[in-house]
Amino acid sequence: MPKKVLWMFVGLLGVGLMLSPAVRAQSTIVVAFSEFPPYKVVEEGQVGGIDVEILKEIAARMGRTLTFKQGTFEDCLEMMAQGTADVMSSLLRRPEREAYLHYVQPRYRPRSVKVFFVRSPDRDSIRFYDDLKTLRIGVKTKASYGPMFDNDQGLNKIPADSVKINISKLVAGQIDTFLTTDLEGDYWVRRLGLENRIAKAPFNFTHLDEIYMAISRKSAFASQSGAFSAALNALVKKGIIQEIESRYRKP
């Protein structure tokens, strides 16, 4: 084959590889994204939050770009099952999800502080666990707060679809308190301008969440899970994730 023709063939082959779906899929990480502030936030149509900053750090270390596909939490799990999204964050590890998700080590959020928010005049109403027994407690539907609280059938737990709804119910006097992570509660109290009307009770507890990021087993990106894990591990060891989270904590 003449040298000129050979180089033309090599050039066309390179262009073909650049345009192949598999290579394009591996150059851009598609993130399944459901709102969960302050970890995953949508404001004025733009995504942000703790998880987005972490994913941007990972993508930069891997020389990749990010794109986000928004939906409900259930929609996002379906995207991952079908392989139409590559990565999802803020996931608890569940056996039924192992068939379509590869959980990336290390877990990047090993624990969270669960806080009881009350109306400001009642800020001292919950000092001990036993103080909960006479209260109407707002919780988030299907959320887990740790074995002791979850399994306590003696508490009056009233479910709602979101923390934002629980805040409205607290202000309206329909519940006495609601339970959520400190960061999510702080975010919504600030966002709704209720800092003077809602406060944190003295009693709280730490729940071992063991939160992971995961890669779809059907994703072309799945073959690079080792590189993703290495980048995430570097962020954990260097304290970068802790630094990002600190920027979202209420002063």
C-alpha positions in Angstrom: 0.0 0.0 0.0 1.5 3.4 -1.0 2.6 5.6 2.0 0.1 8.4 1.2 -2.8 6.0 1.0 -1.7 4.3 4.2 -1.8 7.6 6.1 -5.2 8.5 4.6 -6.5 5.1 5.9 -5.0 5.8 9.4 -6.6 9.2 9.5 -10.0 7.9 8.5 -9.7 5.2 11.1 -8.9 7.8 13.8 -11.9 9.9 12.8 -14.1 6.8 13.0 -12.9 6.1 16.5 -13.5 9.7 17.6 -17.1 9.5 16.3 -17.9 6.0 17.7 -20.6 6.0 20.3 -18.5 4.0 22.8 -15.7 6.5 22.7 -18.0 9.5 23.0 -19.8 7.9 25.9 -16.5 7.4 27.7 -15.4 11.1 27.1 -18.5 12.5 28.7 -19.9 11.2 32.0 -23.7 11.3 32.1 -24.9 11.9 35.6 -28.4 10.8 36.7 -29.5 13.7 38.8 -32.4 14.1 41.3 -32.6 17.1 43.6 -31.4 16.5 47.2 -30.2 19.8 48.6 -27.5 20.7 49.5 -25.9 17.7 47.9 -27.8 18.0 44.6 -29.4 21.4 44.0 -31.3 22.9 41.0 -31.5 26.7 41.0 -32.7 28.7 38.1 -32.2 25.7 35.8 -28.6 25.1 36.8 -27.3 22.2 38.8 -25.0 22.5 41.8 -24.4 21.4 45.3 -21.8 19.2 47.2 -22.1 16.2 44.9 -21.8 18.2 41.8 -18.6 19.8 43.0 -17.2 16.4 43.9 -18.1 15.0 40.5 -16.4 17.9 38.8 -13.2 17.3 40.7 -13.3 13.6 39.7 -14.0 14.4 36.1 -11.2 16.9 36.0 -8.7 14.3 37.3 -9.9 11.8 34.7 -9.9 14.3 31.8 -13.6 13.9 31.3 -16.6 16.3 31.0 -20.0 16.0 32.7 -23.5 16.2 31.6 -26.6 15.9 33.8 -30.0 14.1 33.1 -32.6 15.3 35.6 -35.5 13.2 37.0 -37.0 11.9 40.2 -35.0 9.5 42.3 -36.9 6.5 40.8 -36.3 7.9 37.2 -32.6 8.1 37.9 -32.4 4.5 39.1 -34.2 3.5 35.9 -31.6 5.4 33.8 -28.8 3.5 35.6 -30.6 0.2 35.1 -31.0 0.9 31.4 -27.5 2.3 30.9 -28.7 5.7 29.7 -26.8 7.4 32.5 -23.3 6.5 33.7 -23.0 7.7 37.3 -25.3 8.4 40.2 -24.4 9.9 43.6 -25.9 9.9 47.2 -26.8 6.2 47.1 -27.3 3.8 50.0 -26.1 0.3 49.2 -29.0 -2.0 48.6 -28.8 -5.7 47.5 -31.5 -5.3 44.9 -29.5 -2.6 43.1 -26.3 -4.7 42.8 -27.6 -6.3 39.5 -27.3 -3.0 37.7 -25.1 -0.8 39.8 -21.4 -1.0 40.6 -20.8 0.7 43.9 -17.6 2.7 43.8 -15.2 2.4 46.7 -14.6 4.2 49.0 -17.9 5.4 50.4 -17.5 9.1 50.3 -20.0 10.1 53.1 -19.8 7.6 56.0 -22.1 9.4 58.4 -24.5 12.2 58.8 -25.8 14.2 61.8 -29.6 13.9 62.2 -31.2 16.9 63.7 -34.6 17.8 65.2 -35.9 21.1 64.0 -38.5 22.9 66.1 -40.2 26.3 66.2 -37.8 28.8 67.8 -39.8 29.2 71.1 -39.6 25.5 71.6 -35.9 25.2 71.0 -35.3 23.5 74.4 -38.2 21.0 74.0 -36.0 18.1 72.9 -33.0 17.5 75.1 -33.2 13.7 75.4 -34.5 10.9 73.3 -37.5 10.3 75.7 -38.7 13.9 75.0 -39.8 12.6 71.6 -42.5 10.3 73.0 -45.2 13.0 73.3 -44.4 14.8 70.0 -45.7 14.7 66.5 -42.6 14.1 64.5 -42.3 14.9 60.8 -40.2 12.4 58.8 -39.5 12.0 55.1 -41.3 9.1 53.3 -39.1 6.0 53.0 -36.1 7.8 54.6 -33.9 5.9 57.2 -32.7 7.6 60.3 -31.0 4.7 62.0 -32.2 1.5 63.6 -33.2 2.9 67.0 -35.5 5.6 65.6 -36.7 3.6 62.6 -37.8 0.6 64.8 -39.3 2.6 67.6 -43.1 1.9 67.2 -43.9 4.1 70.2 -43.2 7.4 68.4 -45.8 9.4 66.5 -44.0 9.6 63.1 -45.8 11.5 60.4 -44.4 11.0 56.9 -44.2 13.7 54.1 -42.7 13.7 50.7 -40.0 16.3 51.4 -38.3 18.3 54.1 -39.8 21.4 52.5 -43.3 20.1 53.2 -42.3 19.2 56.8 -41.1 22.8 57.3 -44.5 24.1 56.1 -46.3 21.8 58.5 -44.0 22.8 61.4 -44.7 26.5 60.8 -48.4 25.8 60.6 -48.4 23.9 63.9 -49.4 20.6 62.3 -46.3 18.8 63.7 -44.1 19.6 66.7 -40.7 18.8 65.1 -39.2 17.2 62.0 -36.0 15.2 61.6 -33.5 15.5 58.8 -29.8 15.8 58.2 -28.3 19.1 59.5 -27.1 20.2 56.1 -30.5 19.6 54.3 -32.4 21.3 57.1 -30.1 24.3 57.2 -30.4 24.6 53.4 -34.2 24.8 53.4 -34.5 27.0 56.5 -32.1 29.5 54.8 -33.7 29.2 51.4 -37.2 29.9 52.8 -36.0 32.7 55.1 -37.1 31.1 58.3 -33.9 31.4 60.4 -35.8 33.4 63.0 -38.8 31.0 63.2 -37.1 27.6 63.2 -34.2 26.4 65.4 -32.4 23.1 66.1 -33.2 21.2 69.3 -30.2 20.3 71.5 -30.7 16.6 71.0 -29.4 15.0 67.8 -27.7 11.8 66.8 -25.2 10.5 64.3 -26.4 8.0 61.8 -24.0 5.8 59.8 -25.3 6.4 56.3 -22.5 4.8 54.2 -23.3 6.8 51.1 -21.8 5.7 47.8 -21.4 6.8 44.2 -22.3 4.1 41.6 -21.6 3.4 38.0 -24.2 1.7 35.7 -23.1 -1.8 34.8 -24.4 -1.2 31.3 -22.4 2.0 30.8 -19.4 2.2 28.5 -17.8 4.0 31.3 -18.0 0.9 33.6 -14.7 -0.4 32.3 -13.0 2.7 33.9 -14.5 2.2 37.3 -10.9 1.7 38.7 -9.9 5.2 37.6 -13.1 6.7 39.0 -12.4 5.0 42.3 -8.8 6.2 42.4 -9.9 9.8 41.8 -12.6 9.6 44.5 -10.1 8.0 47.0 -7.7 10.9 46.4 -10.4 13.4 47.2 -11.2 11.6 50.4 -7.6 11.2 51.5 -6.7 14.9 50.8 -9.7 16.2 52.7 -11.2 17.9 49.6 -14.6 16.4 50.2 -14.7 17.6 53.8 -13.6 21.1 52.5 -16.4 21.2 50.0 -19.0 20.2 52.6 -17.7 22.8 55.0 -18.7 25.5 52.5 -22.3 24.4 52.8 -22.5 24.4 56.6 -24.4 27.2 58.3 -22.0 29.6 60.1 
